[in-house]
Amino acid sequence: MTTSPYLFTAADHPLHAVGDRLKIREAVTGFGIALRYQERAPDPPGTPEAAWCETGHSIFILAGRIGYRFDDHTIEAGPGDMIHIPAGPEHRHKPRVVGTETVRYVLTEFD
């Protein structure tokens, strides 16, 4: 197989734990975008809400359900849904798992 700056093989990017409920497989491109496969487990009852995030994301949900809270509304997405959140403070958001199933999704991150 020919090497290419456009191909990121999963074997080269192992799944690793970032915390007790988040696992990530990440490939960072040379043109300012991070591509990630993520598995986010539900928070136990009483877990404080996540911090605000102002990074831009495009997300494709593979399994489970995820919610995002914005300043003026909330959304929920499940398998096959796509989400696009632009970068910046006017689009700040907080993620959370909806239900008891681990959410599996592919995410791009950009500034």
Secondary structure, DSSP 8 states (H G I E B T S, - for coil): ----TT---GGGS--EESSSSEEEEEEE-TTS-EEEEEEE----TT------B-SEEEEEEEESEEEEE-SS-EEEE-TT-EEEE-SSGGG-BEEEEESSS-EEEEEEEE-
